[in-house]
Amino acid sequence: MAGFLGAAPLSVTLNETKRVNCMKLSDFMYDLPEERIAQTPVEPRDHSRLMVLHRRDNSIEHRHFYDIIDYLNPGDALVINETRVIPARLIGERPSGGACEILLLKQLAPKKWEAIVRPGKKLRTGAQVLFGGGRLVATIAEVKEDGGRIVDFACEGTMEAALDELGEMPLPPYIHEKLTDRERYQTVYARQEGSAAAPTAGLHFTPELMERIRAKGVDIVPVLLHVGLGTFRPVKVENVEEHEMHSEYYEVSEDAARRINAARERGCRVIAVGTTSVRTLESAAVDGRVVAQKGDTQIFIRPGYQYQMVDALITNFHLPGSTLVMLVSALYDREHILSAYRTAVEDKYRFFSFGDAMFIE
């Protein structure tokens, strides 16, 4: 039945198995002209393009995102990540002079964060950075082995209020145009603050499209994964197996687990909206079922991984050589994914965070 198709069973020869175990970064690279990188979001949200990959016959369709409803069936569980991006980019200055940027990654306490500091070489333990003329003060509490920092903040009132006043949205470095509306880098269903980046596959949904999907009998199920920049950090080792993922916090509620498992039990599909929903579902999977839980995940999904919960995926087009290209290659296969990416380049699809979408079914 449809709900139990998942990724095609991995049937490989001995030589193919050896190749899966010796994957190279170069295996996941592709050529992308800079002009294909989307700088601004499409309006309305659901008017972006949609490439549909049919795994059963290896065919491709070219549609628009509002057509996604044609590929969803009554009884399916559409799993969304309801995380909300915080204005996590802070631009300040050191008391001795000199600009400094702090990018918040993970909240450890109400006013303590794991962060990236730029430039960071001279900012050792005890160093301070001032924001808003001193209305917010950051003190370096710890220098981590990977170069990151643990930062203590001091301000009047809550950290949330300080970020709302002084912070900027942490747009990826390949987006050069300033975002005039912060909400355009949020999904319409964002609820729980904590992400350093948006779960961008969800940016294509409008409230009206979601209502149409519900009216068709599709169960839209929220889970949570606070997106850290570790997901998007470049892989710096040629042997993919040596790459270490950074941890991200996730939650699957009792209600979400019940609804997702019920979809499987009635023979319907579990469809993930975005790679963050994939990582949440697969982190919470035990023997082909989702178990309600919360915690940190470092799951690294690449070819050879056996999906337990995800039958289909809505996603964007990802950076060459990224762990996200590896994740989608594990759901289909590397050759077909890279072929689809080449087609997208030729057909002038828009890439990355504000770009077009892909549906792998």
C-alpha positions in Angstrom: 0.0 0.0 0.0 1.1 3.6 -0.6 1.8 4.4 3.0 4.5 1.7 3.2 6.3 2.4 -0.1 8.9 4.8 1.5 12.1 5.0 -0.5 12.7 2.1 -2.9 14.3 -0.8 -1.1 18.1 -0.6 -1.3 19.2 -3.4 -3.5 22.9 -3.1 -4.4 25.7 -5.2 -5.6 28.9 -5.7 -3.6 30.6 -3.0 -5.8 27.7 -0.6 -5.3 27.8 -1.2 -1.5 31.5 -0.4 -1.5 30.8 2.9 -3.4 28.0 3.9 -0.9 30.5 3.3 1.9 33.1 5.4 0.2 31.0 8.4 -0.9 33.0 11.5 -1.8 32.0 15.1 -1.6 32.6 15.5 -5.3 29.8 12.9 -5.9 27.3 15.5 -4.8 28.5 18.6 -6.6 26.8 20.2 -9.6 27.3 23.4 -11.6 25.0 26.3 -10.7 25.2 29.7 -12.3 25.0 32.5 -9.8 22.0 34.0 -11.6 19.9 30.9 -10.7 20.1 31.8 -6.9 16.9 33.5 -5.9 17.4 36.8 -4.2 13.8 37.6 -3.4 10.7 35.4 -2.7 8.0 34.9 -5.2 4.6 36.6 -4.6 2.2 35.1 -3.9 4.1 32.4 -2.0 2.4 29.5 -3.7 3.2 30.8 -7.3 6.7 29.4 -7.2 7.5 26.6 -9.6 7.2 22.9 -8.6 9.3 20.1 -10.1 7.6 16.7 -9.4 9.8 13.6 -9.4 8.0 10.3 -9.9 10.2 7.5 -8.5 8.0 4.8 -9.9 8.9 5.6 -13.5 11.7 8.1 -13.1 9.6 10.8 -14.8 9.5 14.6 -14.2 6.6 17.0 -14.3 6.8 20.8 -14.2 4.0 22.6 -12.3 3.5 25.4 -9.9 3.4 25.0 -6.1 -0.3 25.6 -5.9 -0.7 22.4 -7.8 0.8 20.4 -4.9 -2.7 19.6 -3.8 -3.1 17.4 -6.9 -0.4 15.1 -5.5 -1.8 14.8 -2.0 -4.4 12.1 -1.2 -7.1 12.0 1.5 -5.7 10.3 4.6 -2.1 11.4 3.9 -0.2 13.0 6.8 1.6 16.2 5.7 4.2 16.9 8.4 5.3 20.5 8.9 7.9 22.0 11.1 6.3 24.8 13.1 9.6 26.4 14.3 9.9 30.2 14.0 13.1 32.1 13.1 14.4 34.6 15.6 16.2 37.8 14.6 19.4 36.0 15.5 22.0 38.3 13.7 23.4 41.0 16.0 25.8 43.7 14.8 27.7 45.5 17.5 31.1 46.8 18.5 33.8 46.0 21.0 34.4 48.6 23.8 37.9 49.1 22.4 36.4 49.7 18.9 35.8 47.5 15.9 32.6 46.0 14.5 31.5 42.6 15.5 28.8 40.2 14.5 27.2 37.5 16.7 25.0 34.9 15.1 22.9 33.0 17.6 22.7 29.3 17.0 21.2 27.6 20.1 19.6 28.9 23.3 21.1 27.2 26.4 19.4 29.4 29.0 17.2 32.6 29.0 20.3 34.8 28.3 22.9 32.2 27.3 23.5 31.1 23.7 25.8 29.1 21.6 26.9 31.4 18.8 29.2 32.2 15.9 31.3 35.4 16.4 32.8 37.3 13.5 35.6 38.3 13.6 36.3 35.9 16.5 40.1 35.4 16.7 40.6 38.1 19.3 37.4 37.5 21.3 38.5 35.2 24.0 36.8 34.4 27.3 35.7 37.6 29.1 35.6 39.8 26.0 32.5 41.9 25.5 30.5 43.2 22.6 28.0 46.1 22.9 24.7 46.4 20.9 22.4 49.4 20.7 24.8 51.6 22.6 25.1 49.1 25.5 21.4 48.3 25.8 22.5 44.7 25.2 25.9 43.4 26.3 27.4 40.1 25.2 30.2 38.5 27.2 32.2 35.5 25.8 31.8 32.8 28.4 33.6 29.9 26.6 35.5 29.3 23.4 34.6 25.9 21.9 37.0 23.6 20.1 35.2 24.2 16.8 35.7 27.9 17.1 32.1 28.6 18.3 31.4 30.6 21.4 29.2 30.3 24.5 27.9 33.8 25.1 26.2 35.4 28.1 23.9 38.4 27.5 22.9 41.2 29.8 20.0 43.5 29.2 17.0 45.1 30.8 13.9 43.1 30.2 13.8 39.8 28.2 16.2 38.6 25.6 13.3 38.2 23.2 12.5 41.9 23.5 16.1 42.9 22.9 16.4 40.7 19.8 13.2 42.1 18.4 14.6 45.6 18.8 18.3 45.0 17.8 18.4 41.8 15.9 18.3 41.1 12.2 16.9 38.1 10.3 19.8 35.7 9.7 19.5 35.4 5.9 21.9 33.0 4.2 25.1 34.7 2.8 24.1 34.0 -0.8 21.1 36.4 -0.4 22.4 39.9 -1.0 19.2 41.9 -1.1 17.8 43.2 2.2 14.6 41.7 3.4 12.0 44.4 3.9 9.4 42.2 5.6 10.6 39.8 8.3 7.6 37.6 8.0 8.6 36.7 4.5 11.3 34.6 6.0 8.8 32.8 8.2 6.4 30.0 7.2 2.7 31.0 7.7 2.4 28.3 10.3 5.6 29.3 12.4 4.7 29.1 16.1 7.7 28.3 18.3 10.7 30.6 18.3 14.1 29.2 18.2 15.6 28.8 14.7 18.6 30.4 13.2 17.3 29.7 9.7 13.9 29.1 8.1 12.6 25.6 7.1 12.4 27.0 3.6 10.3 24.3 1.9 7.4 25.6 4.0 7.7 29.1 2.7 5.6 28.1 -0.4 2.4 27.5 1.6 -0.3 30.1 2.0 -3.1 29.9 4.6 -5.6 29.5 1.7 -3.6 26.6 0.2 -3.4 24.9 3.6 -7.2 25.2 4.0 -7.7 23.6 0.6 -5.3 20.7 1.6 -7.2 20.1 4.9 -10.6 20.2 3.0 -9.3 17.4 0.8 -8.9 15.2 3.8 -5.1 15.5 4.3 -4.0 15.7 8.0 -1.5 18.5 8.5 0.6 17.5 11.5 3.0 19.9 13.2 6.4 18.7 14.7 9.3 20.9 15.8 13.0 21.2 14.9 14.9 24.3 15.7 17.1 24.8 12.7 20.8 25.6 13.5 23.4 26.6 11.0 25.1 23.2 11.4 22.6 21.8 8.8 23.9 24.3 6.2 27.6 24.4 7.1 29.7 23.2 4.1 31.1 19.6 4.2 34.8 20.2 4.4 36.0 16.6 4.1 36.2 14.7 0.8 35.2 11.4 2.5 31.5 12.1 3.4 31.6 9.5 6.2 34.0 11.7 8.1 31.5 14.7 8.3 30.0 15.3 11.7 26.6 17.0 12.0 25.9 19.6 14.6 23.0 18.8 16.9 19.5 20.5 16.7 16.7 20.4 19.1 13.5 18.6 18.1 10.1 17.6 19.5 7.4 15.2 18.5 4.2 15.4 20.6 2.0 12.5 21.6 -0.7 13.9 19.4 1.6 14.2 16.4 3.0 10.7 16.9 -0.6 9.3 17.1 -1.7 11.0 13.9 1.4 10.1 11.9 1.2 6.4 12.9 -2.5 6.4 12.2 -1.8 7.5 8.6 0.5 4.6 8.2 -2.0 2.2 9.7 -4.7 3.2 7.2 -2.3 2.7 4.3 -1.6 6.3 3.6 1.6 8.2 3.1 3.7 10.3 5.5 4.8 13.4 3.5 7.5 15.6 5.0 7.6 19.3 4.3 11.3 20.0 4.2 14.5 18.3 5.2 14.0 19.5 8.8 10.7 17.5 9.1 12.5 14.5 7.6 15.2 14.7 10.2 12.6 15.0 13.0 10.6 12.0 11.8 13.6 9.8 11.2 15.1 10.8 14.6 11.9 9.8 16.3 11.4 6.6 14.4 11.5 3.2 16.1 10.7 0.0 14.2 8.7 1.9 11.5 6.6 4.0 14.0 7.1 7.5 15.3 7.6 7.7 19.1 6.7 10.9 21.0 10.0 12.4 22.3 12.1 15.5 22.5 15.9 16.0 22.5 18.8 16.8 20.3 19.5 15.0 17.0 22.7 14.7 15.0 21.2 12.4 12.4 23.1 12.4 9.1 21.0 11.0 6.3 22.9 10.1 3.1 22.7 7.3 0.4 22.6 3.9 2.1 20.3 5.2 4.8 17.0 3.2 5.1 14.1 5.6 5.6 11.6 4.4 8.2 8.9 7.1 8.2 9.1 9.3 5.2 7.3 8.3 2.0 7.5 11.5 0.0 9.1 14.9 0.4 8.5 18.5 -0.5 11.8 20.4 -0.6 13.7 23.2 -2.2 16.8 22.9 -4.4 19.9 22.7 -2.2 23.5 23.8 -2.3 26.1 21.7 -4.2 27.9 19.3 -1.9 25.6 19.9 1.0 24.3 17.4 3.5 20.8 18.3 2.2 21.6 17.1 -1.3 22.8 13.9 0.3 19.6 13.6 2.3 17.3 13.9 -0.8 19.7 11.5 -2.7 19.0 8.9 0.0 15.3 9.1 -0.6 15.6 8.7 -4.4 19.1 8.1 -5.7 22.1 10.4 -6.4 22.1 10.0 -10.1 18.4 10.9 -10.6 18.6 13.8 -8.1 21.6 15.4 -9.8 20.0 14.8 -13.2 16.9 16.6 -11.9 19.1 19.5 -10.7 20.7 19.8 -14.1 17.2 20.0 -15.6 16.3 22.6 -13.1 19.3 24.7 -14.1 18.5 24.3 -17.8 14.9 25.2 -17.3 15.8 28.3 -15.2 14.3 27.2 -11.9 15.2 29.4 -8.9 17.5 27.9 -6.3 17.9 27.8 -2.5 16.0 29.5 0.3 13.7 31.8 -1.8 13.7 29.5 -4.8 11.4 27.0 -6.3 10.3 23.6 -4.9 10.6 19.9 -5.7 8.2 17.1 -4.8 9.7 13.6 -4.6 6.9 11.0 -4.5 
